[in-house]
Amino acid sequence: MFWKWIERENEETGEKEQIPFHRYYKVIDIIKQAEGLESKRKTAAFEHDPIDSAQKILDCKGIC
């Protein structure tokens, strides 16, 4: 989902007004949602020091 405020001039009053602009996109994971496909992306493993609170959110996967 994408949204932002757009500023435009009201044709009747000449005043500037802000209106919300919203777009909705459907996104799929083609590798997980289609059969017979393999990823050609190469991902390199790397060492990192995760932030504990952020890692808890990722581990929870939105069901906590």
CHARMM-style PDB file with segment names, atoms N, HN, CA, C and O in Angstrom:
ATOM      1  N   MET     1       0.843  -1.161   0.000  1.00  0.00      PROA
ATOM      2  CA  MET     1       0.000   0.000   0.000  1.00  0.00      PROA
ATOM      3  C   MET     1       0.900   1.239   0.000  1.00  0.00      PROA
ATOM      4  O   MET     1       1.917   1.294   0.691  1.00  0.00      PROA
ATOM      5  N   PHE     2       0.500   2.206  -0.780  1.00  0.00      PROA
ATOM      6  HN  PHE     2      -0.326   2.160  -1.341  1.00  0.00      PROA
ATOM      7  CA  PHE     2       1.239   3.463  -0.877  1.00  0.00      PROA
ATOM      8  C   PHE     2       0.243   4.607  -0.744  1.00  0.00      PROA
ATOM      9  O   PHE     2      -0.827   4.570  -1.351  1.00  0.00      PROA
ATOM     10  N   TRP     3       0.580   5.605   0.031  1.00  0.00      PROA
ATOM     11  HN  TRP     3       1.449   5.634   0.524  1.00  0.00      PROA
ATOM     12  CA  TRP     3      -0.253   6.802   0.092  1.00  0.00      PROA
ATOM     13  C   TRP     3       0.589   8.016   0.408  1.00  0.00      PROA
ATOM     14  O   TRP     3       1.650   7.922   1.025  1.00  0.00      PROA
ATOM     15  N   LYS     4       0.090   9.163  -0.032  1.00  0.00      PROA
ATOM     16  HN  LYS     4      -0.772   9.239  -0.534  1.00  0.00      PROA
ATOM     17  CA  LYS     4       0.717  10.440   0.284  1.00  0.00      PROA
ATOM     18  C   LYS     4      -0.328  11.528   0.096  1.00  0.00      PROA
ATOM     19  O   LYS     4      -1.385  11.283  -0.485  1.00  0.00      PROA
ATOM     20  N   TRP     5      -0.038  12.721   0.581  1.00  0.00      PROA
ATOM     21  HN  TRP     5       0.821  12.920   1.053  1.00  0.00      PROA
ATOM     22  CA  TRP     5      -0.937  13.858   0.417  1.00  0.00      PROA
ATOM     23  C   TRP     5      -0.572  14.589  -0.869  1.00  0.00      PROA
ATOM     24  O   TRP     5       0.604  14.826  -1.144  1.00  0.00      PROA
ATOM     25  N   ILE     6      -1.580  14.941  -1.649  1.00  0.00      PROA
ATOM     26  HN  ILE     6      -2.536  14.748  -1.426  1.00  0.00      PROA
ATOM     27  CA  ILE     6      -1.379  15.719  -2.870  1.00  0.00      PROA
ATOM     28  C   ILE     6      -2.019  17.085  -2.647  1.00  0.00      PROA
ATOM     29  O   ILE     6      -3.150  17.185  -2.171  1.00  0.00      PROA
ATOM     30  N   GLU     7      -1.289  18.118  -2.995  1.00  0.00      PROA
ATOM     31  HN  GLU     7      -0.371  18.037  -3.382  1.00  0.00      PROA
ATOM     32  CA  GLU     7      -1.812  19.468  -2.836  1.00  0.00      PROA
ATOM     33  C   GLU     7      -2.318  19.956  -4.187  1.00  0.00      PROA
ATOM     34  O   GLU     7      -1.615  19.875  -5.194  1.00  0.00      PROA
ATOM     35  N   ARG     8      -3.544  20.463  -4.191  1.00  0.00      PROA
ATOM     36  HN  ARG     8      -4.114  20.529  -3.373  1.00  0.00      PROA
ATOM     37  CA  ARG     8      -4.099  21.003  -5.433  1.00  0.00      PROA
ATOM     38  C   ARG     8      -4.935  22.233  -5.113  1.00  0.00      PROA
ATOM     39  O   ARG     8      -5.292  22.479  -3.961  1.00  0.00      PROA
ATOM     40  N   GLU     9      -5.237  22.994  -6.148  1.00  0.00      PROA
ATOM     41  HN  GLU     9      -4.947  22.794  -7.084  1.00  0.00      PROA
ATOM     42  CA  GLU     9      -6.018  24.216  -5.974  1.00  0.00      PROA
ATOM     43  C   GLU     9      -7.482  23.915  -6.253  1.00  0.00      PROA
ATOM     44  O   GLU     9      -7.821  23.311  -7.271  1.00  0.00      PROA
ATOM     45  N   ASN    10      -8.341  24.339  -5.347  1.00  0.00      PROA
ATOM     46  HN  ASN    10      -8.066  24.829  -4.520  1.00  0.00      PROA
ATOM     47  CA  ASN    10      -9.775  24.173  -5.519  1.00  0.00      PROA
ATOM     48  C   ASN    10     -10.224  25.111  -6.638  1.00  0.00      PROA
ATOM     49  O   ASN    10      -9.955  26.312  -6.594  1.00  0.00      PROA
ATOM     50  N   GLU    11     -10.909  24.556  -7.641  1.00  0.00      PROA
ATOM     51  HN  GLU    11     -11.127  23.581  -7.676  1.00  0.00      PROA
ATOM     52  CA  GLU    11     -11.307  25.365  -8.808  1.00  0.00      PROA
ATOM     53  C   GLU    11     -12.324  26.445  -8.459  1.00  0.00      PROA
ATOM     54  O   GLU    11     -12.331  27.510  -9.075  1.00  0.00      PROA
ATOM     55  N   GLU    12     -13.179  26.179  -7.478  1.00  0.00      PROA
ATOM     56  HN  GLU    12     -13.173  25.313  -6.978  1.00  0.00      PROA
ATOM     57  CA  GLU    12     -14.219  27.144  -7.126  1.00  0.00      PROA
ATOM     58  C   GLU    12     -13.709  28.268  -6.233  1.00  0.00      PROA
ATOM     59  O   GLU    12     -14.006  29.438  -6.473  1.00  0.00      PROA
ATOM     60  N   THR    13     -12.944  27.918  -5.209  1.00  0.00      PROA
ATOM     61  HN  THR    13     -12.702  26.968  -5.014  1.00  0.00      PROA
ATOM     62  CA  THR    13     -12.505  28.924  -4.235  1.00  0.00      PROA
ATOM     63  C   THR    13     -11.102  29.449  -4.500  1.00  0.00      PROA
ATOM     64  O   THR    13     -10.745  30.533  -4.039  1.00  0.00      PROA
ATOM     65  N   GLY    14     -10.304  28.686  -5.239  1.00  0.00      PROA
ATOM     66  HN  GLY    14     -10.594  27.805  -5.614  1.00  0.00      PROA
ATOM     67  CA  GLY    14      -8.930  29.093  -5.495  1.00  0.00      PROA
ATOM     68  C   GLY    14      -7.987  28.769  -4.354  1.00  0.00      PROA
ATOM     69  O   GLY    14      -6.788  29.038  -4.440  1.00  0.00      PROA
ATOM     70  N   GLU    15      -8.524  28.187  -3.273  1.00  0.00      PROA
ATOM     71  HN  GLU    15      -9.497  27.969  -3.203  1.00  0.00      PROA
ATOM     72  CA  GLU    15      -7.691  27.826  -2.126  1.00  0.00      PROA
ATOM     73  C   GLU    15      -6.979  26.504  -2.388  1.00  0.00      PROA
ATOM     74  O   GLU    15      -7.465  25.636  -3.113  1.00  0.00      PROA
ATOM     75  N   LYS    16      -5.822  26.388  -1.775  1.00  0.00      PROA
ATOM     76  HN  LYS    16      -5.427  27.093  -1.186  1.00  0.00      PROA
ATOM     77  CA  LYS    16      -5.095  25.127  -1.884  1.00  0.00      PROA
ATOM     78  C   LYS    16      -5.666  24.144  -0.872  1.00  0.00      PROA
ATOM     79  O   LYS    16      -5.972  24.506   0.263  1.00  0.00      PROA
ATOM     80  N   GLU    17      -5.802  22.913  -1.296  1.00  0.00      PROA
ATOM     81  HN  GLU    17      -5.553  22.618  -2.219  1.00  0.00      PROA
ATOM     82  CA  GLU    17      -6.312  21.871  -0.410  1.00  0.00      PROA
ATOM     83  C   GLU    17      -5.473  20.616  -0.574  1.00  0.00      PROA
ATOM     84  O   GLU    17      -4.857  20.398  -1.617  1.00  0.00      PROA
ATOM     85  N   GLN    18      -5.456  19.813   0.445  1.00  0.00      PROA
ATOM     86  HN  GLN    18      -5.956  19.990   1.292  1.00  0.00      PROA
ATOM     87  CA  GLN    18      -4.716  18.562   0.400  1.00  0.00      PROA
ATOM     88  C   GLN    18      -5.710  17.417   0.349  1.00  0.00      PROA
ATOM     89  O   GLN    18      -6.674  17.362   1.113  1.00  0.00      PROA
ATOM     90  N   ILE    19      -5.443  16.500  -0.580  1.00  0.00      PROA
ATOM     91  HN  ILE    19      -4.660  16.545  -1.201  1.00  0.00      PROA
ATOM     92  CA  ILE    19      -6.282  15.315  -0.687  1.00  0.00      PROA
ATOM     93  C   ILE    19      -5.390  14.078  -0.571  1.00  0.00      PROA
ATOM     94  O   ILE    19      -4.246  14.094  -1.025  1.00  0.00      PROA
ATOM     95  N   PRO    20      -5.902  13.018   0.029  1.00  0.00      PROA
ATOM     96  CA  PRO    20      -5.084  11.792   0.141  1.00  0.00      PROA
ATOM     97  C   PRO    20      -5.033  11.053  -1.193  1.00  0.00      PROA
ATOM     98  O   PRO    20      -6.039  10.935  -1.892  1.00  0.00      PROA
ATOM     99  N   PHE    21      -3.864  10.567  -1.528  1.00  0.00      PROA
ATOM    100  HN  PHE    21      -3.046  10.663  -0.960  1.00  0.00      PROA
ATOM    101  CA  PHE    21      -3.642   9.776  -2.733  1.00  0.00      PROA
ATOM    102  C   PHE    21      -3.248   8.384  -2.272  1.00  0.00      PROA
ATOM    103  O   PHE    21      -2.295   8.227  -1.509  1.00  0.00      PROA
ATOM    104  N   HSD    22      -3.969   7.380  -2.727  1.00  0.00      PROA
ATOM    105  HN  HSD    22      -4.743   7.507  -3.347  1.00  0.00      PROA
ATOM    106  CA  HSD    22      -3.764   6.022  -2.245  1.00  0.00      PROA
ATOM    107  C   HSD    22      -3.656   5.059  -3.420  1.00  0.00      PROA
ATOM    108  O   HSD    22      -4.437   5.133  -4.368  1.00  0.00      PROA
ATOM    109  N   ARG    23      -2.690   4.164  -3.351  1.00  0.00      PROA
ATOM    110  HN  ARG    23      -2.054   4.105  -2.581  1.00  0.00      PROA
ATOM    111  CA  ARG    23      -2.544   3.089  -4.335  1.00  0.00      PROA
ATOM    112  C   ARG    23      -2.361   1.787  -3.593  1.00  0.00      PROA
ATOM    113  O   ARG    23      -1.757   1.739  -2.521  1.00  0.00      PROA
ATOM    114  N   TYR    24      -2.889   0.738  -4.176  1.00  0.00      PROA
ATOM    115  HN  TYR    24      -3.379   0.776  -5.047  1.00  0.00      PROA
ATOM    116  CA  TYR    24      -2.847  -0.586  -3.576  1.00  0.00      PROA
ATOM    117  C   TYR    24      -2.223  -1.538  -4.586  1.00  0.00      PROA
ATOM    118  O   TYR    24      -2.652  -1.591  -5.739  1.00  0.00      PROA
ATOM    119  N   TYR    25      -1.220  -2.283  -4.162  1.00  0.00      PROA
ATOM    120  HN  TYR    25      -0.871  -2.240  -3.225  1.00  0.00      PROA
ATOM    121  CA  TYR    25      -0.524  -3.211  -5.042  1.00  0.00      PROA
ATOM    122  C   TYR    25      -0.628  -4.625  -4.486  1.00  0.00      PROA
ATOM    123  O   TYR    25      -0.528  -4.829  -3.276  1.00  0.00      PROA
ATOM    124  N   LYS    26      -0.825  -5.582  -5.350  1.00  0.00      PROA
ATOM    125  HN  LYS    26      -0.906  -5.416  -6.333  1.00  0.00      PROA
ATOM    126  CA  LYS    26      -0.787  -6.982  -4.942  1.00  0.00      PROA
ATOM    127  C   LYS    26       0.624  -7.490  -5.227  1.00  0.00      PROA
ATOM    128  O   LYS    26       1.135  -7.353  -6.338  1.00  0.00      PROA
ATOM    129  N   VAL    27       1.236  -8.070  -4.216  1.00  0.00      PROA
ATOM    130  HN  VAL    27       0.822  -8.181  -3.313  1.00  0.00      PROA
ATOM    131  CA  VAL    27       2.606  -8.555  -4.332  1.00  0.00      PROA
ATOM    132  C   VAL    27       2.606 -10.036  -3.997  1.00  0.00      PROA
ATOM    133  O   VAL    27       1.996 -10.457  -3.014  1.00  0.00      PROA
ATOM    134  N   ILE    28       3.291 -10.826  -4.813  1.00  0.00      PROA
ATOM    135  HN  ILE    28       3.787 -10.484  -5.611  1.00  0.00      PROA
ATOM    136  CA  ILE    28       3.392 -12.257  -4.532  1.00  0.00      PROA
ATOM    137  C   ILE    28       4.853 -12.660  -4.483  1.00  0.00      PROA
ATOM    138  O   ILE    28       5.715 -11.978  -5.036  1.00  0.00      PROA
ATOM    139  N   ASP    29       5.121 -13.761  -3.825  1.00  0.00      PROA
ATOM    140  HN  ASP    29       4.421 -14.315  -3.376  1.00  0.00      PROA
ATOM    141  CA  ASP    29       6.448 -14.355  -3.813  1.00  0.00      PROA
ATOM    142  C   ASP    29       6.403 -15.502  -4.816  1.00  0.00      PROA
ATOM    143  O   ASP    29       5.946 -16.598  -4.490  1.00  0.00      PROA
ATOM    144  N   ILE    30       6.871 -15.254  -6.021  1.00  0.00      PROA
ATOM    145  HN  ILE    30       7.242 -14.364  -6.285  1.00  0.00      PROA
ATOM    146  CA  ILE    30       6.738 -16.204  -7.118  1.00  0.00      PROA
ATOM    147  C   ILE    30       7.397 -17.552  -6.812  1.00  0.00      PROA
ATOM    148  O   ILE    30       6.913 -18.589  -7.265  1.00  0.00      PROA
ATOM    149  N   ILE    31       8.477 -17.549  -6.062  1.00  0.00      PROA
ATOM    150  HN  ILE    31       8.870 -16.706  -5.695  1.00  0.00      PROA
ATOM    151  CA  ILE    31       9.169 -18.797  -5.747  1.00  0.00      PROA
ATOM    152  C   ILE    31       8.332 -19.653  -4.807  1.00  0.00      PROA
ATOM    153  O   ILE    31       8.259 -20.870  -4.978  1.00  0.00      PROA
ATOM    154  N   LYS    32       7.698 -19.030  -3.816  1.00  0.00      PROA
ATOM    155  HN  LYS    32       7.757 -18.042  -3.678  1.00  0.00      PROA
ATOM    156  CA  LYS    32       6.910 -19.784  -2.847  1.00  0.00      PROA
ATOM    157  C   LYS    32       5.503 -20.091  -3.346  1.00  0.00      PROA
ATOM    158  O   LYS    32       4.901 -21.067  -2.900  1.00  0.00      PROA
ATOM    159  N   GLN    33       4.966 -19.288  -4.254  1.00  0.00      PROA
ATOM    160  HN  GLN    33       5.455 -18.495  -4.616  1.00  0.00      PROA
ATOM    161  CA  GLN    33       3.577 -19.441  -4.653  1.00  0.00      PROA
ATOM    162  C   GLN    33       3.395 -20.060  -6.034  1.00  0.00      PROA
ATOM    163  O   GLN    33       2.269 -20.148  -6.523  1.00  0.00      PROA
ATOM    164  N   ALA    34       4.464 -20.483  -6.660  1.00  0.00      PROA
ATOM    165  HN  ALA    34       5.378 -20.412  -6.263  1.00  0.00      PROA
ATOM    166  CA  ALA    34       4.361 -21.150  -7.959  1.00  0.00      PROA
ATOM    167  C   ALA    34       5.174 -22.439  -7.908  1.00  0.00      PROA
ATOM    168  O   ALA    34       6.209 -22.510  -7.244  1.00  0.00      PROA
ATOM    169  N   GLU    35       4.700 -23.436  -8.605  1.00  0.00      PROA
ATOM    170  HN  GLU    35       3.860 -23.378  -9.144  1.00  0.00      PROA
ATOM    171  CA  GLU    35       5.386 -24.727  -8.598  1.00  0.00      PROA
ATOM    172  C   GLU    35       6.355 -24.825  -9.771  1.00  0.00      PROA
ATOM    173  O   GLU    35       6.100 -24.278 -10.844  1.00  0.00      PROA
ATOM    174  N   GLY    36       7.461 -25.522  -9.563  1.00  0.00      PROA
ATOM    175  HN  GLY    36       7.668 -25.967  -8.692  1.00  0.00      PROA
ATOM    176  CA  GLY    36       8.411 -25.787 -10.630  1.00  0.00      PROA
ATOM    177  C   GLY    36       9.381 -24.666 -10.932  1.00  0.00      PROA
ATOM    178  O   GLY    36      10.084 -24.725 -11.941  1.00  0.00      PROA
ATOM    179  N   LEU    37       9.444 -23.659 -10.103  1.00  0.00      PROA
ATOM    180  HN  LEU    37       8.873 -23.611  -9.283  1.00  0.00      PROA
ATOM    181  CA  LEU    37      10.375 -22.558 -10.319  1.00  0.00      PROA
ATOM    182  C   LEU    37      11.462 -22.575  -9.259  1.00  0.00      PROA
ATOM    183  O   LEU    37      11.216 -22.928  -8.105  1.00  0.00      PROA
ATOM    184  N   GLU    38      12.644 -22.196  -9.656  1.00  0.00      PROA
ATOM    185  HN  GLU    38      12.843 -21.910 -10.593  1.00  0.00      PROA
ATOM    186  CA  GLU    38      13.757 -22.092  -8.726  1.00  0.00      PROA
ATOM    187  C   GLU    38      14.320 -20.685  -8.792  1.00  0.00      PROA
ATOM    188  O   GLU    38      14.335 -20.057  -9.851  1.00  0.00      PROA
ATOM    189  N   SER    39      14.771 -20.209  -7.677  1.00  0.00      PROA
ATOM    190  HN  SER    39      14.759 -20.719  -6.817  1.00  0.00      PROA
ATOM    191  CA  SER    39      15.363 -18.879  -7.640  1.00  0.00      PROA
ATOM    192  C   SER    39      16.757 -18.916  -8.246  1.00  0.00      PROA
ATOM    193  O   SER    39      17.532 -19.835  -7.981  1.00  0.00      PROA
ATOM    194  N   LYS    40      17.071 -17.925  -9.053  1.00  0.00      PROA
ATOM    195  HN  LYS    40      16.442 -17.179  -9.269  1.00  0.00      PROA
ATOM    196  CA  LYS    40      18.411 -17.796  -9.634  1.00  0.00      PROA
ATOM    197  C   LYS    40      19.228 -16.756  -8.872  1.00  0.00      PROA
ATOM    198  O   LYS    40      20.372 -16.465  -9.220  1.00  0.00      PROA
ATOM    199  N   ARG    41      18.611 -16.202  -7.820  1.00  0.00      PROA
ATOM    200  HN  ARG    41      17.681 -16.439  -7.538  1.00  0.00      PROA
ATOM    201  CA  ARG    41      19.326 -15.233  -7.002  1.00  0.00      PROA
ATOM    202  C   ARG    41      20.300 -15.948  -6.095  1.00  0.00      PROA
ATOM    203  O   ARG    41      19.987 -16.995  -5.528  1.00  0.00      PROA
ATOM    204  N   LYS    42      21.459 -15.389  -5.963  1.00  0.00      PROA
ATOM    205  HN  LYS    42      21.713 -14.539  -6.424  1.00  0.00      PROA
ATOM    206  CA  LYS    42      22.448 -15.931  -5.046  1.00  0.00      PROA
ATOM    207  C   LYS    42      22.479 -15.041  -3.816  1.00  0.00      PROA
ATOM    208  O   LYS    42      22.682 -13.832  -3.918  1.00  0.00      PROA
ATOM    209  N   THR    43      22.280 -15.639  -2.670  1.00  0.00      PROA
ATOM    210  HN  THR    43      22.116 -16.622  -2.587  1.00  0.00      PROA
ATOM    211  CA  THR    43      22.343 -14.872  -1.430  1.00  0.00      PROA
ATOM    212  C   THR    43      23.552 -15.330  -0.636  1.00  0.00      PROA
ATOM    213  O   THR    43      23.758 -16.524  -0.420  1.00  0.00      PROA
ATOM    214  N   ALA    44      24.312 -14.405  -0.224  1.00  0.00      PROA
ATOM    215  HN  ALA    44      24.145 -13.435  -0.399  1.00  0.00      PROA
ATOM    216  CA  ALA    44      25.505 -14.708   0.555  1.00  0.00      PROA
ATOM    217  C   ALA    44      25.180 -14.618   2.043  1.00  0.00      PROA
ATOM    218  O   ALA    44      24.530 -13.673   2.490  1.00  0.00      PROA
ATOM    219  N   ALA    45      25.626 -15.588   2.788  1.00  0.00      PROA
ATOM    220  HN  ALA    45      26.154 -16.356   2.425  1.00  0.00      PROA
ATOM    221  CA  ALA    45      25.458 -15.544   4.241  1.00  0.00      PROA
ATOM    222  C   ALA    45      26.404 -14.491   4.807  1.00  0.00      PROA
ATOM    223  O   ALA    45      27.531 -14.340   4.335  1.00  0.00      PROA
ATOM    224  N   PHE    46      25.948 -13.778   5.803  1.00  0.00      PROA
ATOM    225  HN  PHE    46      25.032 -13.901   6.187  1.00  0.00      PROA
ATOM    226  CA  PHE    46      26.795 -12.763   6.406  1.00  0.00      PROA
ATOM    227  C   PHE    46      26.570 -12.751   7.907  1.00  0.00      PROA
ATOM    228  O   PHE    46      25.508 -13.128   8.403  1.00  0.00      PROA
ATOM    229  N   GLU    47      27.566 -12.323   8.592  1.00  0.00      PROA
ATOM    230  HN  GLU    47      28.428 -12.017   8.189  1.00  0.00      PROA
ATOM    231  CA  GLU    47      27.496 -12.202  10.046  1.00  0.00      PROA
ATOM    232  C   GLU    47      26.939 -10.823  10.380  1.00  0.00      PROA
ATOM    233  O   GLU    47      27.325  -9.826   9.770  1.00  0.00      PROA
ATOM    234  N   HSD    48      26.039 -10.773  11.341  1.00  0.00      PROA
ATOM    235  HN  HSD    48      25.725 -11.583  11.837  1.00  0.00      PROA
ATOM    236  CA  HSD    48      25.492  -9.501  11.760  1.00  0.00      PROA
ATOM    237  C   HSD    48      25.108  -9.577  13.230  1.00  0.00      PROA
ATOM    238  O   HSD    48      25.002 -10.650  13.823  1.00  0.00      PROA
ATOM    239  N   ASP    49      24.909  -8.417  13.778  1.00  0.00      PROA
ATOM    240  HN  ASP    49      24.995  -7.544  13.297  1.00  0.00      PROA
ATOM    241  CA  ASP    49      24.521  -8.297  15.179  1.00  0.00      PROA
ATOM    242  C   ASP    49      23.117  -7.689  15.215  1.00  0.00      PROA
ATOM    243  O   ASP    49      22.984  -6.465  15.213  1.00  0.00      PROA
ATOM    244  N   PRO    50      22.057  -8.524  15.247  1.00  0.00      PROA
ATOM    245  CA  PRO    50      20.705  -7.984  15.156  1.00  0.00      PROA
ATOM    246  C   PRO    50      20.303  -7.208  16.407  1.00  0.00      PROA
ATOM    247  O   PRO    50      20.805  -7.455  17.503  1.00  0.00      PROA
ATOM    248  N   ILE    51      19.404  -6.282  16.216  1.00  0.00      PROA
ATOM    249  HN  ILE    51      18.996  -6.081  15.325  1.00  0.00      PROA
ATOM    250  CA  ILE    51      18.818  -5.543  17.329  1.00  0.00      PROA
ATOM    251  C   ILE    51      17.788  -6.459  17.966  1.00  0.00      PROA
ATOM    252  O   ILE    51      16.904  -6.970  17.278  1.00  0.00      PROA
ATOM    253  N   ASP    52      17.890  -6.674  19.265  1.00  0.00      PROA
ATOM    254  HN  ASP    52      18.608  -6.260  19.824  1.00  0.00      PROA
ATOM    255  CA  ASP    52      17.030  -7.637  19.955  1.00  0.00      PROA
ATOM    256  C   ASP    52      15.545  -7.376  19.741  1.00  0.00      PROA
ATOM    257  O   ASP    52      14.797  -8.305  19.437  1.00  0.00      PROA
ATOM    258  N   SER    53      15.101  -6.126  19.895  1.00  0.00      PROA
ATOM    259  HN  SER    53      15.708  -5.371  20.142  1.00  0.00      PROA
ATOM    260  CA  SER    53      13.670  -5.828  19.751  1.00  0.00      PROA
ATOM    261  C   SER    53      13.196  -6.054  18.313  1.00  0.00      PROA
ATOM    262  O   SER    53      12.072  -6.509  18.100  1.00  0.00      PROA
ATOM    263  N   ALA    54      14.034  -5.743  17.337  1.00  0.00      PROA
ATOM    264  HN  ALA    54      14.946  -5.374  17.510  1.00  0.00      PROA
ATOM    265  CA  ALA    54      13.668  -5.979  15.938  1.00  0.00      PROA
ATOM    266  C   ALA    54      13.631  -7.475  15.641  1.00  0.00      PROA
ATOM    267  O   ALA    54      12.752  -7.937  14.914  1.00  0.00      PROA
ATOM    268  N   GLN    55      14.555  -8.222  16.183  1.00  0.00      PROA
ATOM    269  HN  GLN    55      15.270  -7.847  16.774  1.00  0.00      PROA
ATOM    270  CA  GLN    55      14.586  -9.665  15.960  1.00  0.00      PROA
ATOM    271  C   GLN    55      13.349 -10.331  16.553  1.00  0.00      PROA
ATOM    272  O   GLN    55      12.829 -11.286  15.976  1.00  0.00      PROA
ATOM    273  N   LYS    56      12.871  -9.842  17.697  1.00  0.00      PROA
ATOM    274  HN  LYS    56      13.293  -9.066  18.165  1.00  0.00      PROA
ATOM    275  CA  LYS    56      11.656 -10.392  18.305  1.00  0.00      PROA
ATOM    276  C   LYS    56      10.451 -10.190  17.386  1.00  0.00      PROA
ATOM    277  O   LYS    56       9.599 -11.070  17.272  1.00  0.00      PROA
ATOM    278  N   ILE    57      10.384  -9.043  16.740  1.00  0.00      PROA
ATOM    279  HN  ILE    57      11.076  -8.327  16.832  1.00  0.00      PROA
ATOM    280  CA  ILE    57       9.285  -8.777  15.803  1.00  0.00      PROA
ATOM    281  C   ILE    57       9.364  -9.740  14.625  1.00  0.00      PROA
ATOM    282  O   ILE    57       8.346 -10.295  14.213  1.00  0.00      PROA
ATOM    283  N   LEU    58      10.554  -9.945  14.079  1.00  0.00      PROA
ATOM    284  HN  LEU    58      11.382  -9.494  14.414  1.00  0.00      PROA
ATOM    285  CA  LEU    58      10.705 -10.866  12.963  1.00  0.00      PROA
ATOM    286  C   LEU    58      10.385 -12.289  13.359  1.00  0.00      PROA
ATOM    287  O   LEU    58       9.754 -13.017  12.593  1.00  0.00      PROA
ATOM    288  N   ASP    59      10.809 -12.700  14.543  1.00  0.00      PROA
ATOM    289  HN  ASP    59      11.322 -12.109  15.166  1.00  0.00      PROA
ATOM    290  CA  ASP    59      10.541 -14.055  15.006  1.00  0.00      PROA
ATOM    291  C   ASP    59       9.051 -14.283  15.235  1.00  0.00      PROA
ATOM    292  O   ASP    59       8.551 -15.395  15.064  1.00  0.00      PROA
ATOM    293  N   CYS    60       8.359 -13.242  15.614  1.00  0.00      PROA
ATOM    294  HN  CYS    60       8.765 -12.339  15.753  1.00  0.00      PROA
ATOM    295  CA  CYS    60       6.929 -13.325  15.915  1.00  0.00      PROA
ATOM    296  C   CYS    60       6.101 -13.481  14.634  1.00  0.00      PROA
ATOM    297  O   CYS    60       5.064 -14.143  14.655  1.00  0.00      PROA
ATOM    298  N   LYS    61       6.530 -12.898  13.549  1.00  0.00      PROA
ATOM    299  HN  LYS    61       7.372 -12.360  13.532  1.00  0.00      PROA
ATOM    300  CA  LYS    61       5.855 -12.936  12.243  1.00  0.00      PROA
ATOM    301  C   LYS    61       4.426 -12.403  12.319  1.00  0.00      PROA
ATOM    302  O   LYS    61       3.536 -12.909  11.636  1.00  0.00      PROA
ATOM    303  N   GLY    62       4.211 -11.404  13.131  1.00  0.00      PROA
ATOM    304  HN  GLY    62       4.934 -10.993  13.686  1.00  0.00      PROA
ATOM    305  CA  GLY    62       2.938 -10.713  13.184  1.00  0.00      PROA
ATOM    306  C   GLY    62       1.817 -11.441  13.891  1.00  0.00      PROA
ATOM    307  O   GLY    62       0.666 -11.015  13.800  1.00  0.00      PROA
ATOM    308  N   ILE    63       2.111 -12.534  14.600  1.00  0.00      PROA
ATOM    309  HN  ILE    63       3.047 -12.880  14.674  1.00  0.00      PROA
ATOM    310  CA  ILE    63       1.044 -13.267  15.281  1.00  0.00      PROA
ATOM    311  C   ILE    63       1.155 -13.194  16.789  1.00  0.00      PROA
ATOM    312  O   ILE    63       0.490 -13.961  17.485  1.00  0.00      PROA
ATOM    313  N   CYS    64       1.962 -12.311  17.311  1.00  0.00      PROA
ATOM    314  HN  CYS    64       2.503 -11.689  16.745  1.00  0.00      PROA
ATOM    315  CA  CYS    64       2.133 -12.174  18.760  1.00  0.00      PROA
ATOM    316  C   CYS    64       1.087 -11.250  19.345  1.00  0.00      PROA
ATOM    317  OT1 CYS    64       1.076 -11.016  20.553  1.00  0.00      PROA
TER     318      CYS     64
END
